[in-house]
Amino acid sequence: MLEGSSRSGKTISSVDFCIYIGARIGQGFVINVVKETYNSFKTTLYQDYKRRLTDFGLPQPFDSSREVPSFRFLGNQINLIGADNASKAHGMSCDFLWVNEGLDITREFFDQVEMRCRKFWWMDYNPKVTSHWVYDYLIPRDDVAFLHSTFKDNPFISDVERNKILSYEDTENNRRQGTVDLYKWQVYGLGIRAAMEGLVHPNVVWVDEYPENVEEEAWGLDFGYSIDPSALVRAGVIGNDLYLKKYLYHPTPNSDILGKALDVCLPEDAIVWCDSADPGMITDLKVAGFPVYAVNKFRGSVNYGNGLINRFKLHIVRDPDFRKEHENYKYRTLNGLALNEPVDEFNHLWDASRYAVTSSFMYYHEERG
């Protein structure tokens, strides 16, 4: 288990170990690398593998192909696997297994891939939460070793990277610069487990699939045109459990482009609640035949809707965009004091969710008694 801060060398060391396997241990092995989603490889490990293979004078496939789900070097097979496809866990045996950012993987998925690993596995992560199955289930095992590291253990970190991490520390100079962030310093600087403060929706259970047997269902749509994304969320309830799944997260400059996306996403019986701030877009979508309705906004409706969401036990289908918003949608602070007002950022999926919940599930608790 490799637990540590940002830029401590966990990922590069893991790539180097894959190279070491072929150079010193042997050939003919299968090495499976797992992340939360396959798409997340493209912005992280693609570049890390490309850089290190080039450093060692080894051929790399990332310049010649946009999609590299697997490749060979030094006589071994590397498979890049996203944990968002649970069916892949069954039958994908390997000799060596690397789980990158292990806190984003479910225990069920890990159990499936671990039982199919013949020789050795390792996992890395930033300790960005205080409670997790990895801490309780893996680290205490007698057959699991544990290594903690920080950016100070990495002799190759650049000055720019080091200074950015150091800017989060609570020092007089950083307070003057306005860069202090206790949570980021604990997690990404010291590499210690910390709970993010001020989250609007702190209690989230991440799941692999949206259930088929929901009792009530609605859709929410938040409009985004050029920079901000349009966000489409499917919401369903089972008892006191609320399930959310992202279907769209991309700017849509006009109703024609948005309509094409909705054609792909929406079932025939969908009811979609939209941001009432753009009645023109809603009218265009209605004329095009989409079942869209303006949500009822009122003074305090944002806090009311967020509070209603938090009355449920919240489940979200794993998705990097939803995870990004979950980790960054916070209440405003003034001079270090929390205000009862969310920051108007990282809230596109949350706004869409709120439209669906407040419009269709407002009385759900009361109706059930």
Secondary structure as GFF3:
##gff-version 3
##sequence-region A 1 369
A	DSSP	beta_strand	2	4	.	.	.	ID=ss1
A	DSSP	alpha_helix	10	20	.	.	.	ID=ss2
A	DSSP	pi_helix	21	25	.	.	.	ID=ss3
A	DSSP	beta_strand	30	35	.	.	.	ID=ss4
A	DSSP	three_ten_helix	39	43	.	.	.	ID=ss5
A	DSSP	alpha_helix	45	55	.	.	.	ID=ss6
A	DSSP	beta_strand	70	73	.	.	.	ID=ss7
A	DSSP	beta_strand	76	82	.	.	.	ID=ss8
A	DSSP	three_ten_helix	86	89	.	.	.	ID=ss9
A	DSSP	beta_strand	94	99	.	.	.	ID=ss10
A	DSSP	three_ten_helix	102	104	.	.	.	ID=ss11
A	DSSP	alpha_helix	107	114	.	.	.	ID=ss12
A	DSSP	beta_strand	117	125	.	.	.	ID=ss13
A	DSSP	alpha_helix	133	133	.	.	.	ID=ss14
A	DSSP	pi_helix	134	138	.	.	.	ID=ss15
A	DSSP	beta_strand	147	149	.	.	.	ID=ss16
A	DSSP	three_ten_helix	151	153	.	.	.	ID=ss17
A	DSSP	alpha_helix	159	166	.	.	.	ID=ss18
A	DSSP	alpha_helix	172	177	.	.	.	ID=ss19
A	DSSP	alpha_helix	182	184	.	.	.	ID=ss20
A	DSSP	pi_helix	185	189	.	.	.	ID=ss21
A	DSSP	beta_strand	204	207	.	.	.	ID=ss22
A	DSSP	beta_strand	216	222	.	.	.	ID=ss23
A	DSSP	beta_strand	230	238	.	.	.	ID=ss24
A	DSSP	beta_strand	241	250	.	.	.	ID=ss25
A	DSSP	alpha_helix	255	265	.	.	.	ID=ss26
A	DSSP	beta_strand	272	274	.	.	.	ID=ss27
A	DSSP	alpha_helix	279	287	.	.	.	ID=ss28
A	DSSP	beta_strand	292	294	.	.	.	ID=ss29
A	DSSP	alpha_helix	301	311	.	.	.	ID=ss30
A	DSSP	beta_strand	313	317	.	.	.	ID=ss31
A	DSSP	alpha_helix	320	328	.	.	.	ID=ss32
A	DSSP	beta_strand	331	334	.	.	.	ID=ss33
A	DSSP	beta_strand	337	342	.	.	.	ID=ss34
A	DSSP	alpha_helix	348	360	.	.	.	ID=ss35
A	DSSP	alpha_helix	364	367	.	.	.	ID=ss36
###
